[in-house]
Structures are given as structure tokens and as C-alpha cells.
Amino acid sequence: MADKKGSSGRGQRDLKVKVKTARGRRLSSTRWLERQLNDPYVKRARAEGYRGRAAFKILELDEKYHFLKPGGRVVDLGCAPGGWCQVAVARVNALGEKKGKPVGTVLGVDLQEVEPIAGAEVHQLDFMEEGADDKVKAWLGGKADVVMSDMAAASSGHKQTDHLRIIALCEAAAELAFDVLEEGGTFVAKVLAGGAEGELQKLLKQRFAKVANVKPPASRADSSEKFVVATGFRAGGAAG
Ligand SMILES: C[S@@+](CC[C@H](N)C(=O)[O-])C[C@H]1O[C@@H](n2cnc3c(N)ncnc32)[C@H](O)[C@@H]1O
């Protein structure tokens, strides 16, 4: 059992790491470092062998919506450094570790190079380049049960520009989902709250039975990021 004294508020405060602003380090970098060092999800990611705290976002979304099942075929767009892929590999049984359960597949793509991930097929690709979706479809070689996108362009520092960029990434991911998802499939994508996501919702509602906007606990409260989770894909076309 945990030591009550150690887990008291006083104990927690004592454990908090303070970072001094070093010469040459901007205050914003110091704040980022301090937040990283004190973030329980960063600590958990390290302890549990995930490549980043983002892994907990997809874990929490899957705890709620149960879209990653043994035997599932998953496409992960914007997968670097690989936390979501790691979660998907384990949950769809891509390594065949859950004996007697169906074995799934995980295909990840990212602009950046990704260290190999056991159980996942990973490609370096700009998903916004001409013909990118055809490449993904060829690698996939068939249907998918889940298309998920955590793609985010590097911040421009301008909120509205960042928002429009992420919506463009989401729309491109949704187009791929429309082409490859199996009947009943799931689409998950990161969006930033900011207005233009209404169109995306409209688009998704025409093809999915349910569309939810979710902010999982692992998503930082001070970030405008949230996730759209669309379940029950209608492969046949738009709903009446
Ligand atoms: C927040 S990170 C993803 C983290 C990942 N889900 C994980 O768990 O490790 C966003 C990623 O989107 C990628 N990205 C942004 N634009 C992209 C594009 N046009 N094509 C492919 N990847 C893109 C970035 O390179 C970055 O690695």
C-alpha cells in the first residue's frame, strides 16, 4: 500500500522540480522544461516504455470508445515518435502475443523519420503531398478498421493559421478514412477548438453513426486541442 505521508499534498509539493532560467535559455523553454519534469504523464510514459505522453491520449480514448480490438487494422497518420502506434500494436495484437486472439496490423506514416516500432509498418511521408493517399492505400493493401490522425503542423504562432492547418490535415485524413474504412469502422483525429471544425463535423456526420468531441484527461488543459471520435462508419455512403 502507498505510504500515506509520501502521497500527501505536502509530499507532492516537495517533489516538484523547479528549473532556473539558464543564460541563453528562453523563459518559455524553461517553463516547458519545468512542465515536462512535473508532468505525471511524462513520468508514466517513461515508466511504461511509451515514446511519449501522447500514448495516454489514445489509450484514454480507446478506454471510452473501444475501437482498438484484437485483429483490427489500423492506420496512424502523423505517428512520430510512435506512442499511438505502440498502443495500437498492443491492443490489436499485432505481435500475436495474445494467444488464440486474432492478429491485427498497424500502419504508421509521418513527415519525420520514425525509429522502427515492433509490430508496426512505418513509412516516412508527407500526407499532404500529391498522391499520398494512394501510397497509403497501396501499403495498406485493403480495408482498415480504424484511421486515426494526431497530425499537427509546427505552430506558426498565429492561432487561426494553426487552426486552419490542422483542419486541412483532418479533412485529408477523413477523405482517406472514407475510402478505406470497413463498415462500422472508426475515425479519430486531433482538432484545435477555433470555429472551422464545424464543417468537418458536418462531413463526418454524413458518414458515421456517431460523432463525438472529446478532451481526454491526458490532453493538457491549457491546450485548445481536442479529438473528434467518429464511430459506426457507413461504407455505403451518406446517411439519409
Ligand atoms: C503530436 S505528433 C504525433 C504524436 C504521435 N501520435 C505519438 O503518439 O507519438 C504530430 C505529428 O504529426 C506529423 N505531421 C504533421 N504534418 C504532417 C503531414 N503533412 N504528413 C505526415 N505527418 C505530419 C508531425 O511530423 C508530428 O510527428
Ligand as a Chemical Component Dictionary entry (heavy atoms), coordinates in Angstrom:
data_LIG
# 
_chem_comp.id                   LIG 
_chem_comp.type                 NON-POLYMER 
_chem_comp.pdbx_formal_charge   0 
_chem_comp.three_letter_code    LIG 
# 
loop_
_chem_comp_atom.comp_id 
_chem_comp_atom.atom_id 
_chem_comp_atom.alt_atom_id 
_chem_comp_atom.type_symbol 
_chem_comp_atom.charge 
_chem_comp_atom.model_Cartn_x 
_chem_comp_atom.model_Cartn_y 
_chem_comp_atom.model_Cartn_z 
_chem_comp_atom.pdbx_ordinal 
LIG C1  C1  C 0  1.761 15.312 -31.940 1  
LIG S1  S1  S 1  2.810 14.495 -33.067 2  
LIG C2  C2  C 0  2.186 12.860 -33.092 3  
LIG C3  C3  C 0  2.489 12.063 -31.860 4  
LIG C4  C4  C 0  2.123 10.600 -32.024 5  
LIG N1  N1  N 0  0.681 10.387 -32.040 6  
LIG C5  C5  C 0  2.702 9.742  -30.923 7  
LIG O1  O1  O 0  1.958 9.182  -30.150 8  
LIG O2  O2  O -1 3.930 9.632  -30.863 9  
LIG C6  C6  C 0  2.264 15.143 -34.598 10 
LIG C7  C7  C 0  2.983 14.556 -35.792 11 
LIG O3  O3  O 0  2.303 14.946 -36.995 12 
LIG C8  C8  C 0  3.268 14.930 -38.005 13 
LIG N2  N2  N 0  2.768 15.617 -39.195 14 
LIG C9  C9  C 0  2.422 16.919 -39.317 15 
LIG N3  N3  N 0  2.068 17.184 -40.588 16 
LIG C10 C10 C 0  2.180 16.019 -41.281 17 
LIG C11 C11 C 0  1.978 15.672 -42.641 18 
LIG N4  N4  N 0  1.607 16.581 -43.539 19 
LIG N5  N5  N 0  2.199 14.387 -43.016 20 
LIG C12 C12 C 0  2.603 13.472 -42.101 21 
LIG N6  N6  N 0  2.828 13.751 -40.799 22 
LIG C13 C13 C 0  2.621 15.013 -40.395 23 
LIG C14 C14 C 0  4.466 15.606 -37.379 24 
LIG O4  O4  O 0  5.651 15.316 -38.067 25 
LIG C15 C15 C 0  4.424 15.039 -35.962 26 
LIG O5  O5  O 0  5.313 13.962 -35.804 27 
# 
loop_
_chem_comp_bond.comp_id 
_chem_comp_bond.atom_id_1 
_chem_comp_bond.atom_id_2 
_chem_comp_bond.value_order 
_chem_comp_bond.pdbx_ordinal 
LIG C1  S1  SING 1  
LIG S1  C2  SING 2  
LIG S1  C6  SING 3  
LIG C2  C3  SING 4  
LIG C3  C4  SING 5  
LIG C4  N1  SING 6  
LIG C4  C5  SING 7  
LIG C5  O1  DOUB 8  
LIG C5  O2  SING 9  
LIG C6  C7  SING 10 
LIG C7  O3  SING 11 
LIG C7  C15 SING 12 
LIG O3  C8  SING 13 
LIG C8  N2  SING 14 
LIG C8  C14 SING 15 
LIG N2  C9  SING 16 
LIG N2  C13 SING 17 
LIG C9  N3  DOUB 18 
LIG N3  C10 SING 19 
LIG C10 C11 SING 20 
LIG C10 C13 DOUB 21 
LIG C11 N4  SING 22 
LIG C11 N5  DOUB 23 
LIG N5  C12 SING 24 
LIG C12 N6  DOUB 25 
LIG N6  C13 SING 26 
LIG C14 O4  SING 27 
LIG C14 C15 SING 28 
LIG C15 O5  SING 29 
# 
